[in-house]
Amino acid sequence: MNSDSDSHSGYWYGPDDRLDPPAAVLHALRSYRAAEVATRRSTRDSMGMGETDLLALRYLLRAQATGERVGPKDLSRTLGITTASTTSLIDRLVQSGHVRREPHPTDRRSLVIVPTAATDSEVRTTLGEMHRRMLAVAEELSAEESRIIVGFLRRMTEALDGQPGHH
């Protein structure tokens, strides 16, 4: 953030050149979001895949870590895409070596989608350092700061979702 251009723009400073805290908070959120979007784009580019593909891999890796079995219908529902789009997505990820289709262990008619070990390693390498830096920042917070920030972010999420929360 360039404080000179920020203060002269009047965006998060009031007409009296005093900090406008709510505007400063929203500005900081927008800056964070822009950095996150740029990082995700860079990750997708480095892995040679689109947003939905990367979201699918993250979902599959989380499911694998918890022992959850994921079928094509689960992917469709989670990603909010059609069955046909899901089939194309899985085909792309199989062809690129990121996932395998395997028979469901207890339902012969079903398939499960499993990320490959190489995918787990690639995602950890690509995102691991960024996650470590973000965790280091979060670990610097006191318990009270964490409570305040989590509460604020939950209320902001509710404001975006249009669902008033229970405070």
N, CA and C atoms as an extended XYZ file, in Angstrom:
501
Properties=species:S:1:pos:R:3:atomname:S:1:resname:S:1:resid:I:1 pbc="F F F"
N         0.837       -1.168        0.000 N   MET     1
C         0.000        0.000        0.000 CA  MET     1
C         0.883        1.231        0.000 C   MET     1
N         0.619        2.154       -0.839 N   ASN     2
C         1.349        3.406       -0.883 CA  ASN     2
C         0.539        4.432       -0.109 C   ASN     2
N         1.021        4.812        1.070 N   SER     3
C         0.216        5.676        1.929 CA  SER     3
C         0.059        7.072        1.344 C   SER     3
N         1.036        7.539        0.569 N   ASP     4
C         0.896        8.861       -0.043 CA  ASP     4
C        -0.299        8.902       -0.974 C   ASP     4
N        -0.361        7.926       -1.885 N   SER     5
C        -1.475        7.952       -2.842 CA  SER     5
C        -2.794        7.663       -2.135 C   SER     5
N        -2.759        6.805       -1.096 N   ASP     6
C        -3.988        6.518       -0.356 CA  ASP     6
C        -4.511        7.759        0.345 C   ASP     6
N        -3.630        8.528        0.993 N   SER     7
C        -4.108        9.684        1.741 CA  SER     7
C        -4.583       10.779        0.813 C   SER     7
N        -3.952       10.954       -0.335 N   HIS     8
C        -4.375       12.002       -1.259 CA  HIS     8
C        -5.625       11.628       -2.026 C   HIS     8
N        -5.907       10.340       -2.136 N   SER     9
C        -7.094        9.927       -2.893 CA  SER     9
C        -8.371       10.220       -2.111 C   SER     9
N        -8.232       10.382       -0.778 N   GLY    10
C        -9.413       10.594        0.038 CA  GLY    10
C       -10.207        9.316        0.246 C   GLY    10
N        -9.687        8.190       -0.261 N   TYR    11
C       -10.455        6.948       -0.202 CA  TYR    11
C       -10.663        6.484        1.228 C   TYR    11
N        -9.610        6.491        2.032 N   TRP    12
C        -9.803        6.032        3.399 CA  TRP    12
C        -9.419        7.073        4.423 C   TRP    12
N        -9.276        8.299        3.950 N   TYR    13
C        -9.122        9.445        4.842 CA  TYR    13
C       -10.298       10.368        4.611 C   TYR    13
N       -10.779       10.959        5.686 N   GLY    14
C       -11.901       11.880        5.572 CA  GLY    14
C       -11.444       13.214        5.002 C   GLY    14
N       -12.393       14.130        4.794 N   PRO    15
C       -12.059       15.437        4.220 CA  PRO    15
C       -11.092       16.232        5.101 C   PRO    15
N       -11.031       15.886        6.415 N   ASP    16
C       -10.120       16.592        7.318 CA  ASP    16
C        -8.759       15.892        7.410 C   ASP    16
N        -8.502       14.956        6.501 N   ASP    17
C        -7.253       14.187        6.452 CA  ASP    17
C        -7.050       13.289        7.670 C   ASP    17
N        -8.125       12.995        8.403 N   ARG    18
C        -8.031       12.047        9.512 CA  ARG    18
C        -8.495       10.681        9.012 C   ARG    18
N        -7.870        9.663        9.559 N   LEU    19
C        -8.194        8.287        9.162 CA  LEU    19
C        -9.678        8.006        9.376 C   LEU    19
N       -10.315        7.410        8.393 N   ASP    20
C       -11.711        6.959        8.488 CA  ASP    20
C       -11.641        5.450        8.729 C   ASP    20
N       -11.721        4.992       10.002 N   PRO    21
C       -11.486        3.568       10.297 CA  PRO    21
C       -12.326        2.585        9.479 C   PRO    21
N       -13.657        2.770        9.343 N   PRO    22
C       -14.395        1.785        8.545 CA  PRO    22
C       -13.906        1.719        7.091 C   PRO    22
N       -13.620        2.870        6.499 N   ALA    23
C       -13.118        2.874        5.118 CA  ALA    23
C       -11.741        2.222        5.048 C   ALA    23
N       -10.893        2.460        6.065 N   ALA    24
C        -9.559        1.854        6.079 CA  ALA    24
C        -9.657        0.333        6.176 C   ALA    24
N       -10.604       -0.165        6.985 N   VAL    25
C       -10.790       -1.618        7.121 CA  VAL    25
C       -11.239       -2.205        5.785 C   VAL    25
N       -12.214       -1.570        5.142 N   LEU    26
C       -12.685       -2.080        3.849 CA  LEU    26
C       -11.579       -2.019        2.805 C   LEU    26
N       -10.776       -0.968        2.835 N   HIS    27
C        -9.646       -0.855        1.908 CA  HIS    27
C        -8.660       -2.005        2.133 C   HIS    27
N        -8.352       -2.294        3.409 N   ALA    28
C        -7.429       -3.383        3.725 CA  ALA    28
C        -7.991       -4.728        3.264 C   ALA    28
N        -9.312       -4.938        3.442 N   LEU    29
C        -9.941       -6.175        2.963 CA  LEU    29
C        -9.834       -6.294        1.445 C   LEU    29
N       -10.090       -5.180        0.754 N   ARG    30
C        -9.986       -5.205       -0.715 CA  ARG    30
C        -8.558       -5.493       -1.158 C   ARG    30
N        -7.587       -4.902       -0.481 N   SER    31
C        -6.181       -5.145       -0.819 CA  SER    31
C        -5.818       -6.610       -0.602 C   SER    31
N        -6.286       -7.174        0.521 N   TYR    32
C        -6.038       -8.588        0.789 CA  TYR    32
C        -6.668       -9.450       -0.304 C   TYR    32
N        -7.914       -9.154       -0.641 N   ARG    33
C        -8.624       -9.938       -1.648 CA  ARG    33
C        -7.914       -9.864       -3.005 C   ARG    33
N        -7.446       -8.682       -3.368 N   ALA    34
C        -6.718       -8.532       -4.639 CA  ALA    34
C        -5.440       -9.363       -4.627 C   ALA    34
N        -4.731       -9.359       -3.489 N   ALA    35
C        -3.504      -10.157       -3.382 CA  ALA    35
C        -3.819      -11.643       -3.454 C   ALA    35
N        -4.924      -12.058       -2.815 N   GLU    36
C        -5.324      -13.465       -2.836 CA  GLU    36
C        -5.695      -13.907       -4.252 C   GLU    36
N        -6.464      -13.079       -4.954 N   VAL    37
C        -6.864      -13.401       -6.329 CA  VAL    37
C        -5.629      -13.512       -7.224 C   VAL    37
N        -4.689      -12.580       -7.079 N   ALA    38
C        -3.465      -12.617       -7.891 CA  ALA    38
C        -2.655      -13.872       -7.597 C   ALA    38
N        -2.577      -14.252       -6.324 N   THR    39
C        -1.832      -15.455       -5.933 CA  THR    39
C        -2.496      -16.707       -6.500 C   THR    39
N        -3.838      -16.762       -6.413 N   ARG    40
C        -4.552      -17.921       -6.969 CA  ARG    40
C        -4.355      -18.009       -8.474 C   ARG    40
N        -4.387      -16.868       -9.154 N   ARG    41
C        -4.178      -16.857      -10.608 CA  ARG    41
C        -2.776      -17.366      -10.935 C   ARG    41
N        -1.797      -16.909      -10.174 N   SER    42
C        -0.416      -17.345      -10.386 CA  SER    42
C        -0.282      -18.846      -10.149 C   SER    42
N        -0.944      -19.355       -9.108 N   THR    43
C        -0.916      -20.792       -8.812 CA  THR    43
C        -1.550      -21.581       -9.949 C   THR    43
N        -2.721      -21.124      -10.411 N   ARG    44
C        -3.397      -21.810      -11.522 CA  ARG    44
C        -2.511      -21.820      -12.755 C   ARG    44
N        -1.889      -20.665      -13.033 N   ASP    45
C        -1.021      -20.574      -14.211 CA  ASP    45
C         0.163      -21.522      -14.085 C   ASP    45
N         0.776      -21.566      -12.886 N   SER    46
C         1.951      -22.422      -12.716 CA  SER    46
C         1.573      -23.896      -12.812 C   SER    46
N         0.329      -24.226      -12.422 N   MET    47
C        -0.123      -25.612      -12.509 CA  MET    47
C        -0.830      -25.901      -13.829 C   MET    47
N        -1.032      -24.869      -14.642 N   GLY    48
C        -1.645      -25.044      -15.957 CA  GLY    48
C        -3.099      -25.477      -15.890 C   GLY    48
N        -3.879      -24.855      -14.999 N   MET    49
C        -5.286      -25.252      -14.890 CA  MET    49
C        -6.162      -24.058      -14.568 C   MET    49
N        -7.456      -24.236      -14.755 N   GLY    50
C        -8.429      -23.191      -14.477 CA  GLY    50
C        -8.871      -23.201      -13.033 C   GLY    50
N        -9.671      -22.185      -12.690 N   GLU    51
C       -10.158      -22.003      -11.315 CA  GLU    51
C       -10.927      -23.222      -10.809 C   GLU    51
N       -11.859      -23.728      -11.628 N   THR    52
C       -12.682      -24.865      -11.192 CA  THR    52
C       -11.817      -26.103      -10.979 C   THR    52
N       -10.834      -26.298      -11.845 N   ASP    53
C        -9.936      -27.455      -11.699 CA  ASP    53
C        -9.191      -27.386      -10.367 C   ASP    53
N        -8.668      -26.200      -10.045 N   LEU    54
C        -7.928      -26.043       -8.805 CA  LEU    54
C        -8.841      -26.212       -7.590 C   LEU    54
N       -10.052      -25.659       -7.660 N   LEU    55
C       -11.011      -25.842       -6.566 CA  LEU    55
C       -11.335      -27.323       -6.381 C   LEU    55
N       -11.491      -28.039       -7.477 N   ALA    56
C       -11.776      -29.475       -7.412 CA  ALA    56
C       -10.621      -30.210       -6.733 C   ALA    56
N        -9.390      -29.890       -7.115 N   LEU    57
C        -8.236      -30.562       -6.515 CA  LEU    57
C        -8.149      -30.278       -5.017 C   LEU    57
N        -8.375      -29.029       -4.632 N   ARG    58
C        -8.315      -28.701       -3.205 CA  ARG    58
C        -9.381      -29.486       -2.439 C   ARG    58
N       -10.579      -29.578       -3.000 N   TYR    59
C       -11.661      -30.342       -2.364 CA  TYR    59
C       -11.274      -31.821       -2.257 C   TYR    59
N       -10.755      -32.377       -3.351 N   LEU    60
C       -10.379      -33.790       -3.360 CA  LEU    60
C        -9.251      -34.086       -2.372 C   LEU    60
N        -8.288      -33.188       -2.273 N   LEU    61
C        -7.178      -33.398       -1.338 CA  LEU    61
C        -7.656      -33.319        0.110 C   LEU    61
N        -8.560      -32.361        0.405 N   ARG    62
C        -9.115      -32.271        1.766 CA  ARG    62
C        -9.910      -33.529        2.100 C   ARG    62
N       -10.714      -33.996        1.133 N   ALA    63
C       -11.516      -35.202        1.355 CA  ALA    63
C       -10.609      -36.404        1.598 C   ALA    63
N        -9.565      -36.513        0.799 N   GLN    64
C        -8.633      -37.633        0.953 CA  GLN    64
C        -7.983      -37.603        2.340 C   GLN    64
N        -7.638      -36.408        2.811 N   ALA    65
C        -6.988      -36.276        4.122 CA  ALA    65
C        -7.902      -36.720        5.257 C   ALA    65
N        -9.208      -36.596        5.068 N   THR    66
C       -10.155      -36.987        6.118 CA  THR    66
C       -10.753      -38.373        5.877 C   THR    66
N       -10.310      -39.037        4.809 N   GLY    67
C       -10.804      -40.374        4.519 CA  GLY    67
C       -12.154      -40.396        3.825 C   GLY    67
N       -12.613      -39.239        3.378 N   GLU    68
C       -13.906      -39.154        2.683 CA  GLU    68
C       -13.739      -39.611        1.223 C   GLU    68
N       -14.716      -40.368        0.748 N   ARG    69
C       -14.713      -40.804       -0.653 CA  ARG    69
C       -15.548      -39.833       -1.472 C   ARG    69
N       -15.012      -39.395       -2.613 N   VAL    70
C       -15.696      -38.405       -3.437 CA  VAL    70
C       -16.012      -39.013       -4.795 C   VAL    70
N       -17.282      -38.948       -5.153 N   GLY    71
C       -17.712      -39.376       -6.475 CA  GLY    71
C       -18.024      -38.172       -7.343 C   GLY    71
N       -18.286      -38.417       -8.610 N   PRO    72
C       -18.606      -37.313       -9.521 CA  PRO    72
C       -19.774      -36.448       -9.041 C   PRO    72
N       -20.808      -37.068       -8.467 N   LYS    73
C       -21.959      -36.282       -7.983 CA  LYS    73
C       -21.555      -35.342       -6.858 C   LYS    73
N       -20.643      -35.794       -5.990 N   ASP    74
C       -20.152      -34.941       -4.909 CA  ASP    74
C       -19.431      -33.718       -5.476 C   ASP    74
N       -18.621      -33.953       -6.504 N   LEU    75
C       -17.904      -32.844       -7.147 CA  LEU    75
C       -18.888      -31.860       -7.776 C   LEU    75
N       -19.889      -32.382       -8.496 N   SER    76
C       -20.898      -31.513       -9.128 CA  SER    76
C       -21.567      -30.633       -8.087 C   SER    76
N       -21.979      -31.242       -6.995 N   ARG    77
C       -22.694      -30.512       -5.940 CA  ARG    77
C       -21.782      -29.474       -5.288 C   ARG    77
N       -20.582      -29.860       -4.942 N   THR    78
C       -19.653      -28.955       -4.258 CA  THR    78
C       -19.258      -27.776       -5.136 C   THR    78
N       -19.017      -28.036       -6.405 N   LEU    79
C       -18.551      -26.985       -7.311 CA  LEU    79
C       -19.703      -26.222       -7.961 C   LEU    79
N       -20.923      -26.761       -7.841 N   GLY    80
C       -22.078      -26.100       -8.446 CA  GLY    80
C       -22.038      -26.131       -9.961 C   GLY    80
N       -21.594      -27.269      -10.510 N   ILE    81
C       -21.522      -27.402      -11.969 CA  ILE    81
C       -22.351      -28.605      -12.421 C   ILE    81
N       -22.651      -28.649      -13.705 N   THR    82
C       -23.496      -29.713      -14.250 CA  THR    82
C       -22.739      -31.035      -14.299 C   THR    82
N       -23.500      -32.095      -14.475 N   THR    83
C       -22.908      -33.428      -14.611 CA  THR    83
C       -21.962      -33.477      -15.812 C   THR    83
N       -22.380      -32.875      -16.924 N   ALA    84
C       -21.541      -32.866      -18.125 CA  ALA    84
C       -20.241      -32.102      -17.868 C   ALA    84
N       -20.336      -30.954      -17.182 N   SER    85
C       -19.127      -30.183      -16.864 CA  SER    85
C       -18.220      -30.968      -15.931 C   SER    85
N       -18.824      -31.703      -15.016 N   THR    86
C       -18.042      -32.505      -14.073 CA  THR    86
C       -17.294      -33.603      -14.811 C   THR    86
N       -17.956      -34.241      -15.758 N   THR    87
C       -17.296      -35.291      -16.553 CA  THR    87
C       -16.107      -34.708      -17.309 C   THR    87
N       -16.280      -33.536      -17.919 N   SER    88
C       -15.176      -32.876      -18.631 CA  SER    88
C       -14.043      -32.519      -17.688 C   SER    88
N       -14.395      -32.010      -16.511 N   LEU    89
C       -13.403      -31.654      -15.496 CA  LEU    89
C       -12.590      -32.884      -15.096 C   LEU    89
N       -13.278      -33.971      -14.786 N   ILE    90
C       -12.579      -35.194      -14.374 CA  ILE    90
C       -11.708      -35.712      -15.515 C   ILE    90
N       -12.241      -35.693      -16.742 N   ASP    91
C       -11.439      -36.119      -17.905 CA  ASP    91
C       -10.140      -35.316      -18.002 C   ASP    91
N       -10.237      -33.972      -17.831 N   ARG    92
C        -9.046      -33.112      -17.901 CA  ARG    92
C        -8.053      -33.476      -16.806 C   ARG    92
N        -8.563      -33.671      -15.579 N   LEU    93
C        -7.676      -33.952      -14.450 CA  LEU    93
C        -7.054      -35.344      -14.542 C   LEU    93
N        -7.789      -36.294      -15.130 N   VAL    94
C        -7.219      -37.634      -15.360 CA  VAL    94
C        -6.118      -37.528      -16.419 C   VAL    94
N        -6.415      -36.826      -17.510 N   GLN    95
C        -5.440      -36.704      -18.605 CA  GLN    95
C        -4.168      -35.992      -18.143 C   GLN    95
N        -4.308      -34.996      -17.259 N   SER    96
C        -3.128      -34.259      -16.784 CA  SER    96
C        -2.396      -35.010      -15.668 C   SER    96
N        -2.944      -36.158      -15.237 N   GLY    97
C        -2.286      -36.961      -14.207 CA  GLY    97
C        -2.545      -36.493      -12.788 C   GLY    97
N        -3.547      -35.609      -12.605 N   HIS    98
C        -3.827      -35.094      -11.270 CA  HIS    98
C        -4.762      -35.997      -10.458 C   HIS    98
N        -5.647      -36.753      -11.127 N   VAL    99
C        -6.564      -37.646      -10.420 CA  VAL    99
C        -6.694      -38.973      -11.172 C   VAL    99
N        -7.252      -39.959      -10.439 N   ARG   100
C        -7.589      -41.258      -11.037 CA  ARG   100
C        -9.049      -41.542      -10.730 C   ARG   100
N        -9.685      -42.253      -11.643 N   ARG   101
C       -11.010      -42.817      -11.359 CA  ARG   101
C       -10.763      -44.223      -10.819 C   ARG   101
N       -11.411      -44.537       -9.700 N   GLU   102
C       -11.262      -45.871       -9.120 CA  GLU   102
C       -12.643      -46.416       -8.802 C   GLU   102
N       -12.794      -47.743       -8.818 N   PRO   103
C       -14.086      -48.308       -8.416 CA  PRO   103
C       -14.348      -48.000       -6.949 C   PRO   103
N       -15.591      -47.713       -6.626 N   HIS   104
C       -15.971      -47.480       -5.231 CA  HIS   104
C       -15.757      -48.790       -4.474 C   HIS   104
N       -15.150      -48.756       -3.302 N   PRO   105
C       -14.823      -50.010       -2.599 CA  PRO   105
C       -16.042      -50.826       -2.166 C   PRO   105
N       -17.205      -50.183       -1.994 N   THR   106
C       -18.363      -50.946       -1.522 CA  THR   106
C       -19.547      -50.913       -2.486 C   THR   106
N       -19.474      -50.070       -3.519 N   ASP   107
C       -20.582      -49.961       -4.485 CA  ASP   107
C       -20.021      -50.153       -5.892 C   ASP   107
N       -20.206      -51.355       -6.439 N   ARG   108
C       -19.608      -51.698       -7.728 CA  ARG   108
C       -20.054      -50.784       -8.853 C   ARG   108
N       -21.229      -50.154       -8.726 N   ARG   109
C       -21.733      -49.303       -9.808 CA  ARG   109
C       -21.145      -47.904       -9.780 C   ARG   109
N       -20.457      -47.545       -8.699 N   SER   110
C       -19.978      -46.172       -8.528 CA  SER   110
C       -18.467      -46.073       -8.693 C   SER   110
N       -18.048      -44.850       -8.983 N   LEU   111
C       -16.624      -44.534       -9.055 CA  LEU   111
C       -16.289      -43.510       -7.980 C   LEU   111
N       -15.029      -43.514       -7.556 N   VAL   112
C       -14.527      -42.446       -6.699 CA  VAL   112
C       -13.394      -41.759       -7.457 C   VAL   112
N       -13.237      -40.471       -7.167 N   ILE   113
C       -12.193      -39.681       -7.805 CA  ILE   113
C       -11.112      -39.447       -6.764 C   ILE   113
N        -9.882      -39.861       -7.089 N   VAL   114
C        -8.793      -39.840       -6.114 CA  VAL   114
C        -7.631      -39.014       -6.661 C   VAL   114
N        -7.161      -38.017       -5.889 N   PRO   115
C        -5.996      -37.260       -6.340 CA  PRO   115
C        -4.746      -38.131       -6.272 C   PRO   115
N        -3.829      -37.916       -7.186 N   THR   116
C        -2.595      -38.693       -7.201 CA  THR   116
C        -1.619      -38.139       -6.165 C   THR   116
N        -0.645      -38.960       -5.786 N   ALA   117
C         0.386      -38.520       -4.832 CA  ALA   117
C         1.155      -37.337       -5.413 C   ALA   117
N         1.382      -37.356       -6.727 N   ALA   118
C         2.095      -36.247       -7.370 CA  ALA   118
C         1.314      -34.946       -7.227 C   ALA   118
N        -0.012      -35.018       -7.291 N   THR   119
C        -0.841      -33.827       -7.141 CA  THR   119
C        -0.719      -33.276       -5.739 C   THR   119
N        -0.783      -34.148       -4.742 N   ASP   120
C        -0.647      -33.720       -3.356 CA  ASP   120
C         0.687      -33.001       -3.176 C   ASP   120
N         1.739      -33.577       -3.703 N   SER   121
C         3.072      -32.986       -3.595 CA  SER   121
C         3.140      -31.650       -4.330 C   SER   121
N         2.563      -31.586       -5.538 N   GLU   122
C         2.592      -30.355       -6.340 CA  GLU   122
C         1.836      -29.229       -5.638 C   GLU   122
N         0.674      -29.539       -5.102 N   VAL   123
C        -0.120      -28.515       -4.413 CA  VAL   123
C         0.605      -28.066       -3.146 C   VAL   123
N         1.182      -29.014       -2.406 N   ARG   124
C         1.916      -28.643       -1.188 CA  ARG   124
C         3.104      -27.744       -1.527 C   ARG   124
N         3.825      -28.082       -2.589 N   THR   125
C         4.981      -27.279       -2.987 CA  THR   125
C         4.534      -25.897       -3.451 C   THR   125
N         3.480      -25.850       -4.259 N   THR   126
C         3.022      -24.591       -4.831 CA  THR   126
C         2.409      -23.681       -3.778 C   THR   126
N         1.594      -24.244       -2.888 N   LEU   127
C         0.876      -23.427       -1.910 CA  LEU   127
C         1.500      -23.439       -0.515 C   LEU   127
N         2.375      -24.403       -0.257 N   GLY   128
C         2.905      -24.591        1.091 CA  GLY   128
C         3.601      -23.373        1.665 C   GLY   128
N         4.491      -22.755        0.908 N   GLU   129
C         5.235      -21.605        1.420 CA  GLU   129
C         4.299      -20.437        1.710 C   GLU   129
N         3.330      -20.202        0.828 N   MET   130
C         2.364      -19.133        1.055 CA  MET   130
C         1.567      -19.407        2.333 C   MET   130
N         1.113      -20.637        2.516 N   HIS   131
C         0.358      -20.979        3.718 CA  HIS   131
C         1.211      -20.815        4.974 C   HIS   131
N         2.499      -21.176        4.895 N   ARG   132
C         3.391      -21.011        6.048 CA  ARG   132
C         3.518      -19.527        6.419 C   ARG   132
N         3.673      -18.649        5.403 N   ARG   133
C         3.788      -17.210        5.682 CA  ARG   133
C         2.496      -16.668        6.293 C   ARG   133
N         1.356      -17.115        5.778 N   MET   134
C         0.069      -16.650        6.304 CA  MET   134
C        -0.132      -17.141        7.742 C   MET   134
N         0.222      -18.388        8.016 N   LEU   135
C         0.088      -18.932        9.368 CA  LEU   135
C         0.979      -18.168       10.343 C   LEU   135
N         2.194      -17.811        9.904 N   ALA   136
C         3.104      -17.053       10.768 CA  ALA   136
C         2.475      -15.719       11.168 C   ALA   136
N         1.808      -15.061       10.242 N   VAL   137
C         1.140      -13.793       10.559 CA  VAL   137
C         0.019      -14.040       11.562 C   VAL   137
N        -0.797      -15.069       11.324 N   ALA   138
C        -1.918      -15.370       12.223 CA  ALA   138
C        -1.417      -15.761       13.613 C   ALA   138
N        -0.289      -16.437       13.694 N   GLU   139
C         0.246      -16.862       14.989 CA  GLU   139
C         0.740      -15.685       15.824 C   GLU   139
N         0.979      -14.539       15.193 N   GLU   140
C         1.417      -13.343       15.926 CA  GLU   140
C         0.275      -12.689       16.700 C   GLU   140
N        -0.961      -13.056       16.397 N   LEU   141
C        -2.124      -12.443       17.037 CA  LEU   141
C        -2.322      -12.976       18.452 C   LEU   141
N        -2.803      -12.092       19.320 N   SER   142
C        -3.189      -12.544       20.653 CA  SER   142
C        -4.525      -13.274       20.527 C   SER   142
N        -4.906      -13.987       21.579 N   ALA   143
C        -6.195      -14.685       21.568 CA  ALA   143
C        -7.336      -13.681       21.395 C   ALA   143
N        -7.230      -12.531       22.045 N   GLU   144
C        -8.279      -11.509       21.946 CA  GLU   144
C        -8.349      -10.926       20.530 C   GLU   144
N        -7.193      -10.653       19.931 N   GLU   145
C        -7.182      -10.149       18.551 CA  GLU   145
C        -7.807      -11.177       17.611 C   GLU   145
N        -7.456      -12.434       17.804 N   SER   146
C        -8.021      -13.497       16.967 CA  SER   146
C        -9.533      -13.551       17.102 C   SER   146
N       -10.027      -13.462       18.359 N   ARG   147
C       -11.472      -13.501       18.596 CA  ARG   147
C       -12.170      -12.340       17.871 C   ARG   147
N       -11.602      -11.167       17.965 N   ILE   148
C       -12.187       -9.982       17.321 CA  ILE   148
C       -12.186      -10.130       15.804 C   ILE   148
N       -11.070      -10.563       15.250 N   ILE   149
C       -10.958      -10.690       13.793 CA  ILE   149
C       -11.898      -11.771       13.266 C   ILE   149
N       -11.949      -12.906       13.940 N   VAL   150
C       -12.839      -13.985       13.500 CA  VAL   150
C       -14.289      -13.518       13.553 C   VAL   150
N       -14.670      -12.840       14.623 N   GLY   151
C       -16.036      -12.324       14.725 CA  GLY   151
C       -16.350      -11.337       13.609 C   GLY   151
N       -15.418      -10.436       13.348 N   PHE   152
C       -15.594       -9.455       12.283 CA  PHE   152
C       -15.755      -10.144       10.921 C   PHE   152
N       -14.863      -11.089       10.629 N   LEU   153
C       -14.921      -11.759        9.319 CA  LEU   153
C       -16.203      -12.580        9.167 C   LEU   153
N       -16.663      -13.189       10.240 N   ARG   154
C       -17.939      -13.926       10.176 CA  ARG   154
C       -19.083      -12.972        9.865 C   ARG   154
N       -19.100      -11.799       10.527 N   ARG   155
C       -20.163      -10.821       10.262 CA  ARG   155
C       -20.066      -10.279        8.844 C   ARG   155
N       -18.853      -10.084        8.342 N   MET   156
C       -18.677       -9.623        6.952 CA  MET   156
C       -19.190      -10.691        5.981 C   MET   156
N       -18.913      -11.963        6.290 N   THR   157
C       -19.409      -13.059        5.450 CA  THR   157
C       -20.928      -13.063        5.449 C   THR   157
N       -21.524      -12.882        6.620 N   GLU   158
C       -22.988      -12.821        6.718 CA  GLU   158
C       -23.528      -11.631        5.935 C   GLU   158
N       -22.813      -10.493        5.978 N   ALA   159
C       -23.261       -9.305        5.227 CA  ALA   159
C       -23.243       -9.599        3.728 C   ALA   159
N       -22.219      -10.311        3.268 N   LEU   160
C       -22.159      -10.669        1.849 CA  LEU   160
C       -23.236      -11.670        1.478 C   LEU   160
N       -23.485      -12.614        2.380 N   ASP   161
C       -24.502      -13.641        2.130 CA  ASP   161
C       -25.907      -13.095        2.314 C   ASP   161
N       -26.031      -11.934        2.953 N   GLY   162
C       -27.344      -11.354        3.196 CA  GLY   162
C       -28.109      -12.054        4.291 C   GLY   162
N       -27.387      -12.768        5.152 N   GLN   163
C       -28.042      -13.511        6.236 CA  GLN   163
C       -27.588      -12.948        7.563 C   GLN   163
N       -28.468      -12.271        8.270 N   PRO   164
C       -28.073      -11.752        9.579 CA  PRO   164
C       -27.698      -12.895       10.517 C   PRO   164
N       -26.634      -12.698       11.263 N   GLY   165
C       -26.156      -13.763       12.148 CA  GLY   165
C       -26.656      -13.574       13.554 C   GLY   165
N       -26.282      -14.509       14.375 N   HIS   166
C       -26.629      -14.468       15.792 CA  HIS   166
C       -25.375      -14.041       16.522 C   HIS   166
N       -25.419      -12.890       17.151 N   HIS   167
C       -24.210      -12.371       17.794 CA  HIS   167
C       -24.231      -12.691       19.254 C   HIS   167
